[in-house]
């Protein structure tokens, strides 16, 4: 095993400064000695076997158990060394990993066939962790999805505000009083933003008990509980019809067997002249399987789609795509902020859970950032409608809408969140 692993890592890291200590105490160094030094210690033979057999799963797994330690550098430094050490060689494209992929691929439907009960269990696995954990690293509004960085130096809070503004502008909400469905409403930030700044009447649906309770409390605290209601409900059971539908960071939990169900249900909930905005993580390459570590420890039942998989379901749903935007690197920057914040308060996270939990989350945040920065992950923003004339002919309205919303956000009442009066016709 040691010989196989040594040969692989030597091919993988041609640039960089990586030192490895094996379970028998021997060491090896790879790379050209440039960049930040990283020293990895393998504490058990099973860790070595795991890295040879399936590194996509076992690197994070055995880091969590303590069978792998970082003596110098951190997990992000290690992943940067691995993913940038040799652009011409990718371990996940080796013959062995392609074989693993072929074995996993036929089982994908079983793992992703999310019934209403199973969807609820999957959501609660992640989102019903104590809210104190998410307070450690999220922005003030608790936006747990990709931010929109208008400038590289923008703060996380400002970039998350810009994300809400960007999405709201694509919803083309030209007058107050429009009804909006927020599918996967999280801790309520998007719903409250639309009500506060655009006079919308919003219904948010979530399967997380924790998010449901926090969202209702937030709406009441800012006097918007008459304009915004939250339901502990699956999207498949969402009531009524709506002028607008928004879904941010939820589609990744739907599962491929349910894509057509999702878009057909959205089509039935959206009025004939309505507009929908879907914000989801996506991949730039062909359809594949879930990352096995993420599947087990972080998001069971989830899947990150290729655009071709999404489009196939949209085409059969009766909805039409009216705009597509690809957000590149924005999520890498978002995750950088989250990772740095988490690591700065790691002791607080350990007090909430334990050392194993912290190591797993270190790996999750670092690996996710790496995937958006150096691999194949991006964010899709898809605008959909029944009528292709439901949105303006050019994209100028997005920038115009953002400008109007910036002015409204500057209003003290708008920031504080109290009820506001709107003109009969708004300017976006």
QUIBEL-V385157 format. One record per backbone hydrogen bond with DSSP energy under -0.5 kcal/mol. NH is the residue of the N-H (numbers start at 1). CO is the residue of the C=O. Records with the same first field share a line. If there is no record, write none. Layout:
NH=CO + CO
This chain:
5=1
6=2
7=3
8=4
9=5
10=6
11=7
12=8
13=9
14=12 + 85
15=85
18=30
19=38
20=28
21=40
22=26
25=22
28=20
30=18
31=13
32=16
33=16
34=16
38=17
39=72
40=19
41=69
42=21 + 40
43=41 + 67
44=67
48=44
49=45
50=46
51=47
52=48
53=49
54=50
55=51
57=54
58=54
59=55
61=57
62=58
63=59
64=60
65=61
66=62
67=62
68=62
69=41
71=39 + 69
72=39
78=74
79=75
80=76
81=77
82=78
83=79
84=80
85=81
89=86
91=89
93=90
94=91
98=94
99=95
100=96
101=97
102=98
103=99
104=100
105=101
106=102
107=104
108=105
110=107
111=107
112=108
113=109
114=112
115=113
119=115
120=116
121=117
122=118
123=119
124=120
125=121
126=122 + 123
127=123
128=124
129=126
133=130
134=130
135=131
136=132 + 133
137=134
138=134
142=139
144=142
148=159
149=147
150=148
154=151
159=155
160=156
161=157
162=158
163=159
164=160
165=161
166=162
167=163
168=164
169=165
170=166
171=167 + 168
172=169
173=168
174=172
176=423
177=199
178=175
180=201
181=244
182=180 + 203
183=181 + 246
184=182 + 205
185=205
187=142
188=185
192=188
193=189
194=190
195=191
196=192
197=193
198=194
199=195
200=194
201=178
202=200 + 227
203=180
204=229
205=182
206=231
209=207
212=208
213=209
214=210
215=211
216=212
217=213
218=214
219=215
220=216
221=217
222=218
223=220
224=219
225=219
227=224
228=224
229=202
231=204
233=206 + 231
237=234
238=235
242=269
243=179
244=179
245=275
246=181
247=277
249=247 + 279
253=250
254=251
255=251
258=255
259=256
262=258
263=259
264=260
265=261
266=262
267=263
268=264
269=265
270=266
271=242
274=271
275=243
276=384
277=245
278=382
279=247 + 277
280=278 + 380
282=378
283=305
284=376
295=291
296=292
297=293
298=293 + 294
299=294
302=299
303=252
305=281 + 303
307=283
309=306
310=306
311=307
312=308
313=309
314=310
315=311
316=312 + 313
317=313 + 314
318=314
319=314
320=385
322=383
323=383
325=381
327=325 + 379
328=326
333=329
334=330
335=331
336=332
337=333
338=334
339=335
340=336
341=337
342=338
343=339
344=340
345=341 + 342
346=343
348=345
349=345
350=346
351=347
352=348
353=349
358=354
359=355
360=356
361=357
362=358
363=359
364=360
365=361
366=362
367=363
368=364
369=365
370=366
371=367
372=368
373=369
374=370
375=370 + 371
377=371
378=282
379=327
380=280
381=325
382=278 + 380
383=323 + 381
384=276
385=320
386=274
388=386
390=387
397=394
398=395
399=395
400=396
401=397
402=398
403=399
404=400
405=401
406=402
407=403
408=404
409=405
410=406
411=408
415=411
416=412
417=413
418=413
426=174 + 424
